[in-house]
Amino acid sequence: MAKKNQKKAIEKHPALYSKAGKIAQQKHPWIGHKLGKKYGSMTGKKRIQKLKEEDKLSSYMSSIAKRLQEINPNHSRLNMKKAHEKMKNKGTFHKHQKEAALKCREKNPNQLKEMSKIAHDKYPLALLALESRRKNYPYEFMDCLFDSNEERKLCKIFVQERLMKTPIEKENIHLRIGRRHIDFFLGNKIFVEYHPPIKYGAKNETIDNYYTERRKILDDNGYKTYPLIIISTFKEVENKIREIKKLLYSPSN
């Protein structure tokens, strides 16, 4: 009888339970939490089982993850962090990572290779090694580290000549372009490299071929119209500074 009456009431007033739920929630703010704690896991298990039987679990979880990510862009990162901390406390982290990697390889044999390629493109090993070595170098000026004493001296000269106010890592010094670093980026207009040509081992550089190589890196990464100055020795610093000032302060720039 109660079920029949309930059905009739819903047919007459489809929003009845929604309204009743809102009123109950206002009177008892914790009612939803308590009911969820009591019946949520049971209902959730039934729902998951049904989705598994219908082979819809993967798409359902994916849609939920997307919605949560839209609400909070850091959701996945925080969720993963919590899961990793929990596994580390239980001592199951490495086992889980190994099993996850094996499952990924079974489903997509090329996934790890593709992920590795993306990682190397974003964080080239040569650049990471250079940045790591630089941390141990003693060539420091205005809280920035340099690859050589000559490079540090050149930065001091640029500051003295007011070509840069303050050296800032990865903004106007050691700016990453593609898979390389460019030593200086002056006034957001001019790239400057300090590089004496290498003449040992298999290397037999010239100023021209080094310029061509660096010019191509800039052109390929959207900097075709930006001038590039190569300084190979301190003897030419004065002339190069005049050239830089002319480019920086000319009306066309």
Backbone torsions as a table, in degrees:
resi	resn	phi	psi	omega
1	MET	NA	-43.4	179.7
2	ALA	-62.6	-40.7	179.1
3	LYS	-64.4	-41.0	179.6
4	LYS	-63.9	-45.4	179.0
5	ASN	-62.4	-39.9	179.1
6	GLN	-62.2	-44.0	-179.6
7	LYS	-62.7	-44.5	179.5
8	LYS	-62.7	-42.3	-179.0
9	ALA	-63.0	-40.7	-179.9
10	ILE	-68.0	-38.0	178.2
11	GLU	-63.5	-39.6	179.4
12	LYS	-75.1	-40.1	-176.2
13	HIS	-130.5	84.0	-175.3
14	PRO	-58.4	-28.2	-177.2
15	ALA	-93.9	11.1	-174.4
16	LEU	-56.9	-50.5	-175.4
17	TYR	-70.5	-30.7	177.0
18	SER	-64.4	-44.7	178.6
19	LYS	-65.3	-44.1	-179.6
20	ALA	-62.4	-38.9	179.1
21	GLY	-64.6	-41.1	179.2
22	LYS	-64.0	-43.1	179.4
23	ILE	-62.8	-45.0	179.8
24	ALA	-62.8	-39.2	-179.1
25	GLN	-66.4	-37.9	178.7
26	GLN	-67.5	-40.7	-179.9
27	LYS	-73.4	-37.5	-177.4
28	HIS	-130.0	84.5	-174.0
29	PRO	-55.1	-26.6	-176.3
30	TRP	-92.7	3.3	-175.3
31	ILE	-62.9	-41.9	179.8
32	GLY	-62.9	-41.6	179.7
33	HIS	-63.2	-44.4	-178.5
34	LYS	-66.5	-43.5	178.8
35	LEU	-64.8	-40.1	178.9
36	GLY	-64.3	-39.6	179.3
37	LYS	-64.8	-37.0	-176.4
38	LYS	-79.3	-45.0	-172.6
39	TYR	-112.8	-11.1	-174.4
40	GLY	-59.2	-48.3	-177.4
41	SER	-63.9	-38.4	179.4
42	MET	-64.4	-48.5	179.9
43	THR	-65.1	-40.9	179.6
44	GLY	-60.8	-42.6	179.2
45	LYS	-62.8	-41.5	178.9
46	LYS	-63.7	-42.9	-179.6
47	ARG	-63.4	-45.0	179.3
48	ILE	-61.6	-43.4	180.0
49	GLN	-61.6	-42.3	179.8
50	LYS	-64.8	-42.3	179.3
51	LEU	-64.6	-37.0	177.2
52	LYS	-63.6	-43.6	-179.6
53	GLU	-63.9	-35.1	-179.4
54	GLU	-87.7	-0.5	-178.5
55	ASP	58.2	40.5	-179.4
56	LYS	-118.5	5.5	-173.6
57	LEU	-62.7	-45.2	-176.8
58	SER	-60.7	-47.5	-179.1
59	SER	-67.8	-35.5	178.8
60	TYR	-64.2	-48.0	-179.5
61	MET	-64.5	-36.1	178.6
62	SER	-64.4	-43.4	179.8
63	SER	-66.6	-38.6	177.7
64	ILE	-63.2	-44.4	-180.0
65	ALA	-60.9	-40.9	179.7
66	LYS	-63.7	-43.0	179.8
67	ARG	-64.1	-43.5	179.0
68	LEU	-64.6	-36.6	179.4
69	GLN	-67.1	-35.6	177.5
70	GLU	-66.4	-39.7	178.9
71	ILE	-67.7	-44.2	-179.5
72	ASN	-137.9	105.3	-177.0
73	PRO	-57.9	-21.3	179.9
74	ASN	-93.6	6.1	-174.4
75	HIS	-57.1	-51.1	-176.6
76	SER	-61.3	-42.9	-179.1
77	ARG	-63.1	-45.8	-179.5
78	LEU	-66.6	-40.3	179.6
79	ASN	-63.1	-43.4	178.8
80	MET	-64.9	-39.9	179.7
81	LYS	-62.0	-44.6	178.4
82	LYS	-61.9	-45.0	-179.4
83	ALA	-61.7	-42.3	-179.8
84	HIS	-65.4	-41.4	179.4
85	GLU	-64.0	-41.2	179.0
86	LYS	-62.1	-44.7	-179.5
87	MET	-67.2	-37.0	178.5
88	LYS	-64.5	-40.7	178.4
89	ASN	-64.4	-35.0	179.2
90	LYS	-83.1	-13.4	-178.5
91	GLY	80.0	22.0	-177.3
92	THR	-111.3	6.6	-173.0
93	PHE	-60.9	-53.0	-176.1
94	HIS	-64.7	-37.4	178.1
95	LYS	-63.5	-44.2	179.7
96	HIS	-62.4	-44.9	-179.0
97	GLN	-62.0	-40.9	179.7
98	LYS	-64.3	-47.0	-179.7
99	GLU	-64.0	-40.0	179.4
100	ALA	-64.0	-42.1	179.1
101	ALA	-63.8	-40.3	179.4
102	LEU	-66.0	-40.6	178.3
103	LYS	-65.1	-41.5	178.0
104	CYS	-60.9	-41.6	-178.7
105	ARG	-67.2	-34.7	178.1
106	GLU	-66.0	-45.4	-177.4
107	LYS	-74.2	-41.0	-179.3
108	ASN	-138.4	94.4	-175.2
109	PRO	-58.1	-24.7	-177.2
110	ASN	-96.5	1.3	-173.1
111	GLN	-62.2	-46.9	-178.3
112	LEU	-62.8	-38.2	178.7
113	LYS	-65.0	-42.2	179.8
114	GLU	-65.9	-42.9	178.9
115	MET	-63.8	-39.6	178.7
116	SER	-63.1	-41.3	179.3
117	LYS	-63.1	-44.2	178.8
118	ILE	-61.2	-43.8	179.8
119	ALA	-62.0	-42.1	-179.9
120	HIS	-68.6	-33.6	177.5
121	ASP	-68.5	-40.2	-179.2
122	LYS	-75.6	-40.5	-176.4
123	TYR	-129.7	74.7	-178.2
124	PRO	-56.3	136.6	-176.4
125	LEU	-59.7	-37.7	-179.3
126	ALA	-62.2	-41.2	179.0
127	LEU	-67.3	-44.2	179.7
128	LEU	-61.6	-40.3	179.2
129	ALA	-65.1	-41.8	179.7
130	LEU	-63.4	-44.9	-180.0
131	GLU	-64.9	-35.7	178.0
132	SER	-66.2	-44.0	179.0
133	ARG	-64.8	-38.6	-176.7
134	ARG	-59.5	-31.9	-179.9
135	LYS	-62.9	-23.1	-179.6
136	ASN	-96.1	-2.8	-178.8
137	TYR	-79.4	148.5	-178.9
138	PRO	-88.8	0.6	-172.9
139	TYR	-84.7	90.5	-174.1
140	GLU	-118.6	143.0	176.2
141	PHE	-154.5	124.0	178.8
142	MET	50.7	50.8	176.3
143	ASP	65.7	16.0	176.4
144	CYS	-119.7	144.2	179.0
145	LEU	-102.0	147.1	-177.2
146	PHE	-126.5	159.6	-176.0
147	ASP	-77.6	-18.8	179.9
148	SER	-154.5	163.7	178.7
149	ASN	-66.1	-34.9	180.0
150	GLU	-65.8	-40.9	178.6
151	GLU	-64.2	-39.9	177.4
152	ARG	-63.2	-44.5	178.5
153	LYS	-58.9	-41.9	-179.7
154	LEU	-63.4	-39.7	177.9
155	CYS	-63.1	-41.3	177.8
156	LYS	-60.0	-41.9	179.8
157	ILE	-63.8	-42.0	179.0
158	PHE	-61.4	-38.4	178.2
159	VAL	-68.3	-45.1	179.3
160	GLN	-61.1	-36.9	-178.8
161	GLU	-84.9	3.9	179.1
162	ARG	61.0	32.1	174.5
163	LEU	-86.3	-18.1	169.2
164	MET	-149.0	146.0	-178.8
165	LYS	-82.2	-53.6	-178.8
166	THR	-139.9	129.5	175.0
167	PRO	-71.1	128.7	179.5
168	ILE	-126.2	121.3	-177.8
169	GLU	-55.5	129.4	176.4
170	LYS	68.3	11.6	173.1
171	GLU	-116.9	-55.5	175.9
172	ASN	-124.0	-3.6	168.1
173	ILE	-131.7	148.0	179.9
174	HIS	52.1	45.9	179.1
175	LEU	-74.7	127.0	-178.6
176	ARG	-81.7	123.5	176.3
177	ILE	-125.1	112.3	-177.0
178	GLY	62.7	-123.1	-178.3
179	ARG	-103.4	18.0	-177.0
180	ARG	-133.1	165.5	170.8
181	HIS	-106.8	139.4	169.0
182	ILE	-105.3	133.2	-169.8
183	ASP	-60.3	-49.4	-174.9
184	PHE	-136.1	146.1	175.5
185	PHE	-131.3	99.5	-170.2
186	LEU	-94.3	128.0	176.1
187	GLY	59.1	23.7	-176.4
188	ASN	55.2	26.3	-175.8
189	LYS	-133.1	-33.8	-170.5
190	ILE	-128.8	132.1	174.8
191	PHE	-94.8	136.6	179.3
192	VAL	-130.4	131.7	177.2
193	GLU	-118.1	130.5	169.6
194	TYR	-99.9	113.7	-175.0
195	HIS	-155.8	95.3	170.4
196	PRO	-64.8	131.3	-177.8
197	PRO	-56.2	138.8	179.6
198	ILE	-84.6	129.4	-175.4
199	LYS	-125.3	21.0	-179.2
200	TYR	-121.7	163.0	-178.8
201	GLY	63.5	-139.6	-179.5
202	ALA	-80.8	-9.9	-177.7
203	LYS	-80.8	137.1	172.7
204	ASN	-145.1	66.2	-173.0
205	GLU	-74.8	156.1	167.7
206	THR	-128.3	164.6	177.9
207	ILE	-59.9	-40.8	-176.0
208	ASP	-64.8	-47.9	-177.3
209	ASN	-71.7	-29.0	175.7
210	TYR	-68.7	-41.6	177.7
211	TYR	-60.7	-45.3	-179.3
212	THR	-59.7	-42.3	-179.9
213	GLU	-63.6	-47.6	-179.2
214	ARG	-69.4	-36.5	178.9
215	ARG	-61.0	-40.9	179.7
216	LYS	-63.7	-40.8	178.5
217	ILE	-59.6	-45.4	179.8
218	LEU	-65.3	-46.0	-178.4
219	ASP	-61.1	-41.3	-178.1
220	ASP	-70.4	-15.8	-177.4
221	ASN	-114.4	24.0	171.5
222	GLY	88.4	18.6	-178.3
223	TYR	-118.2	38.4	-175.6
224	LYS	-61.5	-35.9	-174.9
225	THR	-88.7	-0.4	-177.3
226	TYR	-90.3	125.9	179.9
227	PRO	-65.6	151.5	177.0
228	LEU	-126.7	125.1	178.1
229	ILE	-112.9	128.9	176.2
230	ILE	-106.8	124.4	175.0
231	ILE	-110.2	116.2	-175.6
232	SER	-102.0	-17.0	179.7
233	THR	-153.7	154.7	-177.9
234	PHE	-70.9	-15.9	179.0
235	LYS	-64.1	-27.1	-176.2
236	GLU	-100.4	7.3	-175.9
237	VAL	-59.9	-44.4	-178.0
238	GLU	-59.0	-48.2	179.9
239	ASN	-63.4	-39.7	-179.3
240	LYS	-67.4	-37.9	178.4
241	ILE	-64.3	-40.4	176.1
242	ARG	-60.5	-42.0	179.0
243	GLU	-64.1	-42.1	179.8
244	ILE	-63.6	-44.9	-179.5
245	LYS	-62.8	-39.9	178.7
246	LYS	-61.6	-43.0	179.7
247	LEU	-69.7	-38.9	-177.2
248	LEU	-68.3	-40.7	-170.2
249	TYR	-105.4	6.2	177.7
250	SER	-72.4	147.4	-176.4
251	PRO	-55.1	-34.5	-178.4
252	SER	-67.5	-22.5	179.1
253	ASN	-98.2	NA	NA
